[in-house]
Amino acid sequence: MRGERTDLAPYAAKSVLSRGREHKEALKDNRPAFERDRDRVIHCAAFRRLEYKTQVFVNHEGDYYRTRLTHSLEVAQIARGLARRLGLNEELSEALALAHDLGHTPFGHTGEDVLDSLMKDYGGFEHNLQGHRVVTLLEKRHPDFDGLNLTWEVREGIVKHSSSWDSPDIIAAEGYDPERQPLLEAQIIDFADEIAYNNHDIDDGLEAGYITGEELLEVPLWREVTEAVERAMPSIDGPAKVSQTISYLIGVMMADLVDETTSAISAAGIISPEEVGGAGRLVKRSSKMEEKNRELKEFLYNSLYRHPKVETMRFKAESILTALFSACIENPGLLPRSLSASVERWGLERTVCDMIASMTDRECIEEHSRLFDPYRKV
Protein backbone atom coordinates (compact mmCIF):
# COMPACT_ATOMS: atom_id res chain seq x y z
CA MET A 1 0.00 0.00 0.00
CA ARG A 2 1.54 3.27 -1.11
CA GLY A 3 1.23 6.46 0.86
CA GLU A 4 1.29 5.05 4.41
CA ARG A 5 3.64 7.24 6.43
CA THR A 6 6.64 5.60 8.06
CA ASP A 7 7.32 8.26 10.70
CA LEU A 8 4.21 7.73 12.84
CA ALA A 9 4.46 7.11 16.58
CA PRO A 10 4.28 3.44 17.61
CA TYR A 11 0.85 4.05 19.18
CA ALA A 12 -0.59 5.68 16.04
CA ALA A 13 -3.22 3.87 13.95
CA LYS A 14 -2.00 2.35 10.68
CA SER A 15 -4.16 1.73 7.63
CA VAL A 16 -2.47 -1.63 7.10
CA LEU A 17 -3.65 -2.73 10.57
CA SER A 18 -7.28 -1.67 10.08
CA ARG A 19 -10.02 -4.13 10.99
CA GLY A 20 -11.35 -3.46 7.53
CA ARG A 21 -14.71 -2.63 5.99
CA GLU A 22 -18.16 -4.17 6.31
CA HIS A 23 -18.41 -5.07 2.63
CA LYS A 24 -15.85 -6.44 0.22
CA GLU A 25 -15.32 -4.25 -2.80
CA ALA A 26 -12.92 -3.90 -5.69
CA LEU A 27 -10.80 -0.79 -5.09
CA LYS A 28 -9.64 1.22 -8.09
CA ASP A 29 -6.35 2.39 -6.54
CA ASN A 30 -4.05 1.70 -3.61
CA ARG A 31 -4.64 4.71 -1.38
CA PRO A 32 -4.20 4.05 2.37
CA ALA A 33 -7.52 3.03 3.93
CA PHE A 34 -7.96 6.09 6.14
CA GLU A 35 -7.14 8.47 3.29
CA ARG A 36 -9.85 6.74 1.25
CA ASP A 37 -12.29 7.16 4.14
CA ARG A 38 -11.56 10.88 4.33
CA ASP A 39 -12.21 11.26 0.60
CA ARG A 40 -15.47 9.32 0.81
CA VAL A 41 -16.73 11.57 3.59
CA ILE A 42 -15.88 14.74 1.65
CA HIS A 43 -17.72 13.51 -1.43
CA CYS A 44 -20.87 12.25 0.30
CA ALA A 45 -24.20 14.08 0.16
CA ALA A 46 -24.55 14.40 3.94
CA PHE A 47 -21.26 16.34 4.12
CA ARG A 48 -22.34 18.85 1.46
CA ARG A 49 -25.63 19.43 3.22
CA LEU A 50 -23.78 20.64 6.32
CA GLU A 51 -23.28 23.92 4.42
CA TYR A 52 -26.85 24.92 5.23
CA LYS A 53 -27.15 23.50 8.75
CA THR A 54 -26.94 25.75 11.80
CA GLN A 55 -23.94 26.02 14.07
CA VAL A 56 -25.27 28.84 16.28
CA PHE A 57 -26.71 31.27 13.72
CA VAL A 58 -29.24 30.08 11.14
CA ASN A 59 -27.83 30.33 7.62
CA HIS A 60 -30.09 33.16 6.46
CA GLU A 61 -28.97 35.42 9.33
CA GLY A 62 -25.75 36.30 7.51
CA ASP A 63 -23.00 34.95 5.28
CA TYR A 64 -20.26 35.59 7.85
CA TYR A 65 -21.38 33.07 10.44
CA ARG A 66 -20.16 29.49 10.71
CA THR A 67 -22.27 26.61 9.51
CA ARG A 68 -21.87 22.92 10.32
CA LEU A 69 -19.70 22.62 7.21
CA THR A 70 -17.25 25.40 8.05
CA HIS A 71 -17.21 24.17 11.65
CA SER A 72 -16.24 20.69 10.44
CA LEU A 73 -13.44 22.15 8.32
CA GLU A 74 -12.09 24.06 11.32
CA VAL A 75 -12.25 20.91 13.46
CA ALA A 76 -10.33 19.03 10.76
CA GLN A 77 -7.63 21.70 10.65
CA ILE A 78 -7.14 21.58 14.43
CA ALA A 79 -7.30 17.78 14.50
CA ARG A 80 -4.57 17.49 11.86
CA GLY A 81 -2.38 19.90 13.81
CA LEU A 82 -2.83 17.89 17.00
CA ALA A 83 -2.23 14.60 15.21
CA ARG A 84 0.96 15.89 13.61
CA ARG A 85 2.37 17.08 16.93
CA LEU A 86 1.53 13.79 18.62
CA GLY A 87 2.81 11.59 15.78
CA LEU A 88 -0.67 10.22 15.05
CA ASN A 89 -2.33 9.32 11.76
CA GLU A 90 -3.44 12.64 10.29
CA GLU A 91 -5.67 11.10 7.61
CA LEU A 92 -7.65 9.12 10.20
CA SER A 93 -8.06 12.18 12.41
CA GLU A 94 -9.11 14.27 9.42
CA ALA A 95 -11.65 11.67 8.31
CA LEU A 96 -13.16 11.58 11.79
CA ALA A 97 -13.22 15.37 12.08
CA LEU A 98 -15.01 15.77 8.77
CA ALA A 99 -17.47 13.00 9.64
CA HIS A 100 -18.20 13.91 13.25
CA ASP A 101 -21.33 15.97 12.47
CA LEU A 102 -22.73 14.02 9.50
CA GLY A 103 -25.70 12.97 11.62
CA HIS A 104 -26.50 16.46 12.85
CA THR A 105 -29.98 17.86 12.42
CA PRO A 106 -31.05 21.21 11.01
CA PHE A 107 -31.14 24.05 13.57
CA GLY A 108 -28.18 22.82 15.62
CA HIS A 109 -28.62 21.17 18.99
CA THR A 110 -32.20 22.39 19.17
CA GLY A 111 -32.99 20.07 16.28
CA GLU A 112 -31.34 17.17 18.05
CA ASP A 113 -33.26 17.81 21.27
CA VAL A 114 -36.57 18.09 19.40
CA LEU A 115 -36.09 14.89 17.40
CA ASP A 116 -34.95 12.99 20.50
CA SER A 117 -38.13 14.06 22.28
CA LEU A 118 -40.36 13.23 19.31
CA MET A 119 -38.68 9.82 18.93
CA LYS A 120 -38.67 8.91 22.64
CA ASP A 121 -41.03 5.97 22.07
CA TYR A 122 -39.18 4.80 18.94
CA GLY A 123 -35.55 4.55 19.99
CA GLY A 124 -34.76 8.23 20.47
CA PHE A 125 -32.28 10.29 18.49
CA GLU A 126 -28.59 11.06 19.06
CA HIS A 127 -26.52 12.68 16.34
CA ASN A 128 -23.41 10.49 16.71
CA LEU A 129 -25.49 7.36 16.29
CA GLN A 130 -27.31 9.07 13.43
CA GLY A 131 -23.92 9.81 11.86
CA HIS A 132 -23.13 6.10 12.08
CA ARG A 133 -26.50 5.40 10.46
CA VAL A 134 -25.66 7.85 7.66
CA VAL A 135 -22.33 6.22 6.81
CA THR A 136 -23.58 2.63 7.12
CA LEU A 137 -27.13 2.81 5.75
CA LEU A 138 -28.44 6.10 4.42
CA GLU A 139 -25.77 7.20 1.95
CA LYS A 140 -26.22 5.54 -1.45
CA ARG A 141 -22.87 5.47 -3.24
CA HIS A 142 -22.48 1.86 -4.40
CA PRO A 143 -24.75 -0.54 -6.31
CA ASP A 144 -24.01 -3.50 -4.02
CA PHE A 145 -24.38 -2.10 -0.50
CA ASP A 146 -25.71 0.80 1.56
CA GLY A 147 -23.52 3.44 3.13
CA LEU A 148 -19.95 4.56 2.51
CA ASN A 149 -18.30 1.29 3.59
CA LEU A 150 -15.83 3.06 5.86
CA THR A 151 -13.24 1.26 7.95
CA TRP A 152 -14.16 -0.06 11.38
CA GLU A 153 -11.89 2.51 13.03
CA VAL A 154 -13.72 5.48 11.50
CA ARG A 155 -17.11 3.99 12.33
CA GLU A 156 -16.06 3.38 15.94
CA GLY A 157 -14.74 6.94 16.19
CA ILE A 158 -18.05 8.36 14.97
CA VAL A 159 -20.01 6.34 17.53
CA LYS A 160 -17.69 7.14 20.44
CA HIS A 161 -17.30 10.87 19.79
CA SER A 162 -18.26 12.61 23.01
CA SER A 163 -18.24 16.08 24.52
CA SER A 164 -20.22 18.20 26.94
CA TRP A 165 -23.00 18.27 24.32
CA ASP A 166 -22.88 14.61 23.31
CA SER A 167 -23.59 11.48 25.32
CA PRO A 168 -24.05 8.65 22.82
CA ASP A 169 -25.38 5.30 23.92
CA ILE A 170 -22.59 3.18 22.46
CA ILE A 171 -24.42 0.01 23.40
CA ALA A 172 -27.12 1.00 20.89
CA ALA A 173 -24.54 0.64 18.10
CA GLU A 174 -23.64 -3.03 17.89
CA GLY A 175 -20.06 -4.09 17.35
CA TYR A 176 -18.30 -1.43 19.43
CA ASP A 177 -17.17 -2.30 22.94
CA PRO A 178 -18.47 0.52 25.20
CA GLU A 179 -15.86 -0.32 27.83
CA ARG A 180 -12.91 0.39 25.55
CA GLN A 181 -11.65 3.80 24.53
CA PRO A 182 -11.35 4.61 20.82
CA LEU A 183 -8.00 5.20 19.14
CA LEU A 184 -6.01 8.33 20.00
CA GLU A 185 -6.90 9.77 16.60
CA ALA A 186 -10.56 9.58 17.63
CA GLN A 187 -9.97 10.91 21.13
CA ILE A 188 -8.42 14.13 19.84
CA ILE A 189 -11.60 14.90 17.86
CA ASP A 190 -13.51 15.53 21.09
CA PHE A 191 -11.09 18.33 21.95
CA ALA A 192 -10.58 19.63 18.41
CA ASP A 193 -14.37 19.99 18.21
CA GLU A 194 -14.53 22.00 21.43
CA ILE A 195 -11.52 24.16 20.61
CA ALA A 196 -13.08 25.00 17.25
CA TYR A 197 -16.55 25.90 18.47
CA ASN A 198 -15.39 27.82 21.55
CA ASN A 199 -13.27 30.07 19.39
CA HIS A 200 -15.49 30.49 16.34
CA ASP A 201 -18.54 31.05 18.52
CA ILE A 202 -16.66 33.93 20.17
CA ASP A 203 -15.92 35.35 16.72
CA ASP A 204 -19.51 34.95 15.51
CA GLY A 205 -20.95 36.28 18.77
CA LEU A 206 -18.79 39.40 18.56
CA GLU A 207 -19.69 39.93 14.89
CA ALA A 208 -23.40 39.66 15.72
CA GLY A 209 -23.08 42.01 18.68
CA TYR A 210 -24.55 39.41 21.05
CA ILE A 211 -21.40 39.58 23.19
CA THR A 212 -18.86 42.38 23.59
CA GLY A 213 -15.12 42.59 24.02
CA GLU A 214 -15.60 44.19 27.41
CA GLU A 215 -17.70 41.26 28.61
CA LEU A 216 -15.12 38.79 27.32
CA LEU A 217 -12.35 40.47 29.32
CA GLU A 218 -14.13 39.22 32.45
CA VAL A 219 -13.21 35.68 31.36
CA PRO A 220 -9.72 34.93 32.76
CA LEU A 221 -8.46 32.87 29.81
CA TRP A 222 -9.56 35.43 27.22
CA ARG A 223 -8.04 38.24 29.26
CA GLU A 224 -4.70 36.42 29.58
CA VAL A 225 -4.47 35.75 25.85
CA THR A 226 -5.57 39.30 24.99
CA GLU A 227 -2.78 40.68 27.15
CA ALA A 228 -0.27 38.40 25.41
CA VAL A 229 -1.43 39.68 22.02
CA GLU A 230 -1.16 43.29 23.18
CA ARG A 231 2.41 42.69 24.36
CA ALA A 232 3.37 41.08 21.06
CA MET A 233 1.55 43.64 18.89
CA PRO A 234 1.21 46.92 20.85
CA SER A 235 -0.51 48.81 18.02
CA ILE A 236 -3.12 46.17 17.19
CA ASP A 237 -6.82 47.03 17.42
CA GLY A 238 -10.21 46.34 15.88
CA PRO A 239 -11.04 43.15 13.94
CA ALA A 240 -7.35 42.25 13.63
CA LYS A 241 -7.06 42.14 17.41
CA VAL A 242 -10.02 39.76 17.66
CA SER A 243 -8.56 37.51 14.95
CA GLN A 244 -5.12 37.42 16.53
CA THR A 245 -6.51 36.78 20.00
CA ILE A 246 -8.55 33.85 18.70
CA SER A 247 -5.52 32.53 16.84
CA TYR A 248 -3.39 32.79 19.99
CA LEU A 249 -6.12 31.12 22.06
CA ILE A 250 -6.36 28.16 19.69
CA GLY A 251 -2.58 27.81 19.88
CA VAL A 252 -2.56 27.93 23.69
CA MET A 253 -5.29 25.30 23.92
CA MET A 254 -3.57 23.00 21.44
CA ALA A 255 -0.17 23.32 23.12
CA ASP A 256 -1.65 22.47 26.52
CA LEU A 257 -3.44 19.45 25.09
CA VAL A 258 -0.32 18.15 23.34
CA ASP A 259 1.85 18.52 26.45
CA GLU A 260 -0.66 16.86 28.76
CA THR A 261 -1.45 14.04 26.32
CA THR A 262 2.22 13.32 25.64
CA SER A 263 2.79 12.99 29.39
CA ALA A 264 -0.26 10.73 29.80
CA ILE A 265 0.84 8.42 26.97
CA SER A 266 4.33 8.19 28.43
CA ALA A 267 3.07 7.58 31.97
CA ALA A 268 0.79 4.79 30.75
CA GLY A 269 3.65 3.16 28.83
CA ILE A 270 1.63 2.96 25.61
CA ILE A 271 3.69 1.57 22.73
CA SER A 272 0.99 0.29 20.35
CA PRO A 273 -2.51 1.29 19.20
CA GLU A 274 -3.89 -1.96 20.65
CA GLU A 275 -2.99 -0.79 24.16
CA VAL A 276 -4.92 2.47 23.86
CA GLY A 277 -8.39 0.97 24.31
CA GLY A 278 -7.83 -0.27 27.84
CA ALA A 279 -5.78 2.65 29.13
CA GLY A 280 -8.57 5.13 29.88
CA ARG A 281 -8.76 8.56 28.27
CA LEU A 282 -5.23 9.54 27.32
CA VAL A 283 -6.00 12.74 25.44
CA LYS A 284 -6.60 15.40 28.08
CA ARG A 285 -6.03 18.98 29.20
CA SER A 286 -4.09 20.15 32.23
CA SER A 287 -6.18 20.82 35.33
CA LYS A 288 -5.49 24.56 34.99
CA MET A 289 -6.67 24.64 31.39
CA GLU A 290 -9.69 22.53 32.31
CA GLU A 291 -10.79 25.17 34.82
CA LYS A 292 -10.13 28.08 32.45
CA ASN A 293 -11.99 26.31 29.67
CA ARG A 294 -14.95 25.69 31.97
CA GLU A 295 -15.14 29.42 32.77
CA LEU A 296 -15.08 30.28 29.07
CA LYS A 297 -17.82 27.77 28.28
CA GLU A 298 -20.01 29.09 31.10
CA PHE A 299 -19.65 32.58 29.68
CA LEU A 300 -20.62 31.43 26.18
CA TYR A 301 -23.57 29.45 27.48
CA ASN A 302 -25.02 32.30 29.51
CA SER A 303 -24.16 35.21 27.21
CA LEU A 304 -24.39 33.74 23.70
CA TYR A 305 -26.24 30.43 23.56
CA ARG A 306 -29.02 31.77 25.80
CA HIS A 307 -29.15 35.25 24.24
CA PRO A 308 -32.79 36.31 23.64
CA LYS A 309 -32.34 36.39 19.86
CA VAL A 310 -30.81 32.90 19.85
CA GLU A 311 -33.67 31.75 22.08
CA THR A 312 -36.18 33.24 19.63
CA MET A 313 -34.73 31.22 16.77
CA ARG A 314 -34.66 28.15 19.01
CA PHE A 315 -38.38 28.61 19.64
CA LYS A 316 -39.07 28.94 15.90
CA ALA A 317 -36.96 25.88 15.11
CA GLU A 318 -38.76 23.76 17.67
CA SER A 319 -42.13 24.79 16.27
CA ILE A 320 -41.08 24.09 12.66
CA LEU A 321 -39.58 20.64 13.38
CA THR A 322 -42.45 19.52 15.60
CA ALA A 323 -45.02 20.57 13.01
CA LEU A 324 -43.18 18.82 10.16
CA PHE A 325 -42.75 15.59 12.13
CA SER A 326 -46.38 15.52 13.30
CA ALA A 327 -47.71 16.29 9.83
CA CYS A 328 -45.78 13.43 8.24
CA ILE A 329 -46.70 10.93 10.97
CA GLU A 330 -50.39 11.85 10.85
CA ASN A 331 -50.45 12.08 7.05
CA PRO A 332 -47.93 9.57 5.60
CA GLY A 333 -49.16 10.45 2.14
CA LEU A 334 -47.11 13.66 2.42
CA LEU A 335 -43.90 11.65 2.23
CA PRO A 336 -42.10 11.31 -1.12
CA ARG A 337 -42.90 8.00 -2.79
CA SER A 338 -39.18 7.27 -2.89
CA LEU A 339 -39.34 6.66 0.87
CA SER A 340 -41.87 3.82 0.66
CA ALA A 341 -39.15 1.17 0.89
CA SER A 342 -37.65 2.93 3.90
CA VAL A 343 -41.00 2.95 5.70
CA GLU A 344 -41.36 -0.77 5.07
CA ARG A 345 -37.80 -1.44 6.23
CA TRP A 346 -37.50 0.84 9.27
CA GLY A 347 -41.01 2.00 10.08
CA LEU A 348 -42.77 5.31 9.56
CA GLU A 349 -41.35 7.15 12.58
CA ARG A 350 -37.70 6.31 11.91
CA THR A 351 -38.09 7.13 8.23
CA VAL A 352 -39.58 10.54 9.02
CA CYS A 353 -36.82 11.13 11.57
CA ASP A 354 -34.14 10.25 8.98
CA MET A 355 -35.74 12.55 6.45
CA ILE A 356 -35.97 15.53 8.80
CA ALA A 357 -32.49 14.97 10.24
CA SER A 358 -31.04 15.09 6.73
CA MET A 359 -32.77 18.35 5.84
CA THR A 360 -31.02 21.71 5.89
CA ASP A 361 -32.36 24.71 7.79
CA ARG A 362 -33.75 26.30 4.65
CA GLU A 363 -35.34 23.05 3.46
CA CYS A 364 -37.20 22.81 6.76
CA ILE A 365 -38.36 26.41 6.56
CA GLU A 366 -39.40 25.95 2.93
CA GLU A 367 -41.26 22.71 3.59
CA HIS A 368 -43.02 24.21 6.60
CA SER A 369 -44.16 27.12 4.46
CA ARG A 370 -45.33 24.76 1.69
CA LEU A 371 -47.40 22.70 4.11
CA PHE A 372 -48.84 25.37 6.39
CA ASP A 373 -49.05 28.61 4.39
CA PRO A 374 -52.56 28.54 2.83
CA TYR A 375 -51.54 31.03 0.15
CA ARG A 376 -48.48 29.06 -0.90
CA LYS A 377 -48.83 27.00 -4.08
CA VAL A 378 -48.15 23.30 -3.66
N, C-alpha and C positions, 0 to 999 in steps of 0.2 A: 504494500500500500504506500503510495507516494504522498508526500506532504505531511506525514506525522512528524512532529518536532522531536528532536533527540535531546533537547536541553531542559526538559521538564523535570520538576522535582520528583523524587521517588514516590511520593504520595499523590501525585497528580493522576487524573483519569487518562487512560489511553484508548484511542479508538480501537486498536487491535485487541484490547481486552474487554470490549463491550459485550454485554449479554445478548446483544443482537436485537432484531426486529420481530414483530409479531408474525409477519407474513414474508415468505420467501419471494424475492423478486429479482429479475435480471437487471443489473445496474449497468448504465451506459458508460461509466468511467470509474476511475479508481480513487476518487476523493476520499479522505478520511471520513469515518462515519459521522463524527460530530459536526464536521464542516458541512456535510450533506444535510444534516438535520437543520442547521442554521439556515441554509438556503431554502429548504422546504418551508420553513416557517415564514420567511420573508415573502415567498411567492404565494402563500395561501390566502384565500378570500378573507378569512377572519382577521388576519393581520392588517389588510388594507382597510377594513371597516373600522379599525381603531381610530382612523383619522377623524371620524365624526362622532366619537364617543367622549363623553365628559371626563375630564380630570377633576377640576373644581368648577370651572366656568363652562357653561353650555356653549357649544360651538358658535351659535349665532351672536353671542355677546361680544365677540371681537376676534380679529384674526391673530392678535398677539399671543393670546393665552394658550397654554399647553392643552393638548388633547391626549387621549390614551396612547396614540401613536407616537407623538413627540416624547411623551413620558417614557415609553418603552425604549426609544432610541437613546435617551439620556441614561437610562438604567444600563443599557448595553455598553455604553461608553465607560461608565464607572466600573462595571463588572469586568470589562477587559483590562482596565488599569489595575484593579485589584488582583486579578488572576496573574497578570504579568509580573507584578511585584512579589507574588507568593510562589511563582514557578508553577502555576496551575495551567490547565488546558483552556486557553482563551476561547477556542471555538465552541467548546461545550458551555462555558459560562455565557458566551454571547447568544447561543441558541436558547438557553434557558431564560435569559433576560428578555429577549424578543418575544418569547412564548408566554411569559408569566402572566400576562393579562388577556390572553386570547379568549378566555371564558367570561370576560367582564361584560356587564350589562350596559345598556344606555343609561345615561344620567348618573354615572359614578356609583358610589356605594349606596346611594338611595335606591337605585335600581336593584341592587343585590338584596337589600333589606326587604324591599317590597316583594320581589319574587320568592324569597325564602318564606315570607309570611303567607303568600298566596298558595305556595306549594307545601305547606306544613303537613298536610294529610297525604301527600304523594311523594315523600322522599326529600322534601326541602330543596334548597338551592344554595350552592357555595361556589364561588367563581373559580377556585382552583380545580375543583372536581369537574366543573363545567368545561374548563380549559382542557382537561384530560379527555372529556367527552368529545370536544371539538377535534382534537388531534387523532383520536382513535375511531370515531364514528361519523361525525357530522361533515367533515371536509370530504369532498368527492374529487379525488385527483388521479385515481387509477381504476382501470376497468375491472380488476379482479378482487379488490378489497376496499373497505371504507377507511377513511382517515388518511393520515400522512405517513403512516408506517415508520414512526420515529424509533430511535433506539430506546431500550429499556431505561437507560440512565436519564435521558431527557424526560421520559414519561414519569419516572419516579420524582425527578426534580420539580415538575409541574405540580404533582399531587402534594408534595411535602413542603412547598413554598409556604412560609408563615411569617406573620408580622403582627403588629398591634391591631391591624385591621382584620387579619385573616386567621381563622382557626379551623382548618379543614379536618374533616373526619376521615382520616387515612384508611380506617377500616372499611369505609364505604367503597373504596377503590381496591378491588381484589388484586393480589399479586405483589403488594408492597408492604413489607414488614413495618408496622407502625412503631415498633420498639427500636428500630435501627435508624441512625441519622443518615441523611443523604450524603453524597460526595461533597467534598469541600467546594467544588465548582458550583454546586447547588446552594450550599450554605451562604456563600457570599452574595447571592442574589437577594436574600432577605435584607441585607444591609445596603446593597447598592440601590435597591428599591426605595428604602427610607431616606438615604442620603439624597437621592434625586428628588423625591417629592417634597422633602423639607425645604430644600433650596429653591426649587422652581415655584413652589407655592408662595414662598416669600416674594419672589420676583413678580409673580402674577398678582399677588395681593397688593403690593406696592403700586403696580401699574394701574390697578383698578381703583385705588384710593380707599380700599377697605381696611388697610393697615397703614401706619405711617412710620417713617424712620425714627421719629422720637419715641414712639411706643416700642419699637424693636430694641432701642438702646437700653430698655429696662430688662432685656433678656441677657444674662451674663455672657453666654457664649458669643452672641452677636456683637455685644459691646467689645469683648476682647479682640475679636477678629477685626472689627472696624478700627480699633486703635492701632492694630498692627498694619493695616492698610494705610492709615494716615501717617504712620512713621515712615513707611516705605515710599509713599507718594504724597508728600506734604501739600501739593497744590491740587490734588484730585477733588472733584465735587460732582454733583448731579448724577445722571444715569451711569456714568463711568464708575463712580464710587460704588454704586449698588452692584454693578457687574463684577468689579474687582473683589468686593467683599464676599460675594457669593462664591466666586472662584477660589478665594483663599479658604473659605469655610469648607468647601468640598475637599480641598487639599488637606486641611487639618483633620477632617473626619476620616479620610482615607488613610492617612499616615498613622493615626491612632489605631485603626482597625488592623492594619498590616503588622504593626509592632506587637499588638496584643495577641493576634492570631499566630504569628511566628513563634512567640513564646509558648503559647498553648500547645502547638504542634510539637515543639521540642520537648516540653515537659511531659507530654503523653508518650513520647518515644515513637511517634508514628513514622513508619518507613515504607508504607504501601497503601494504596487506596482501599484495599480490603479491610485494613485496620480502622478506617475512619468511622464506619458504621456503628461500632460498639464503643467508641471513645467519648460519647457525649458531644455537645456542641463545642466545636473547636474554633469556629469563627466568632469573634467577640470583640467588644469594646473594652477599654479600661473602665474602672469604676467611676473615675472622674468624668470621663466623656459620657458615660451612661447617665449620670446625674444632669450634666449640662444639656444633653440631648432631650431628656425628659422635660426640662424647663422650657426648651424651645418648642417642643410638641404641645405642651399645655398652652403656651401662648397662641400657637396657630389654631388649636382647637377652639379656644374661647374667643379669639379676636377675628379669625378668618372663617373657619368652617361653620361657626354658629353666627356669622354676621347676618343681620336681618334680610339682606338681599339674597344671600345664599340660601337662607331658610325659605324665602319666598319661592325660589326656583325648586327647592326640595319639595315644597308643598305641591307645586304644579306637576312635578315629575311623578310624585306618588299618585296623584289623581289620574294622570294620563295612563300610567302603566296599569293601575287597577281597573280602569274602565276598559282598556284594550283586552286584558286577560279575561275579565268577566264576560265581555261581549262575545269573545271567541268560544268560551266554554258553554255559554248559554245558547249560542247560535253557531254550531260547528260549520254550517254552510258558508260562513264568512271566510273560512280558511281556503287558501289556494288549493286547487285540486292536486297539485304536485305533492301535497303533504298527506295524501290519503294513505300511502304505504307506511308513512311514519306513524300515523294514528293507529294503524293496525299493529304495528310492531311494538310501539312504546306507550300507547294509550294517548287519549286526547290531551290530558293535562300536561304531560311531559312534552308532547309535541308543541303545544302552545307556548310552554315555557322556553323551549329551544328556539322557537321562532322569535319571540320577543327579546330573548337574551342576545340574539344575533343582530337585532336591529340597531341602527344608529339613532342618535338623538333626533335628528331631523326626520328620519323615517317614522319614528313614533309620533312625533308632532303632526306629520303629514297624514298618517293613517288615522289618528284621533280626529283630525279635522274632517277627513273623508267620511268617517262613520257617524260623527255626531253633529256636524254643521249642516242644518237642514237646507241651507242655500248652496251647499257645495255639490257640484255635479259628481256622480259616481263614475 
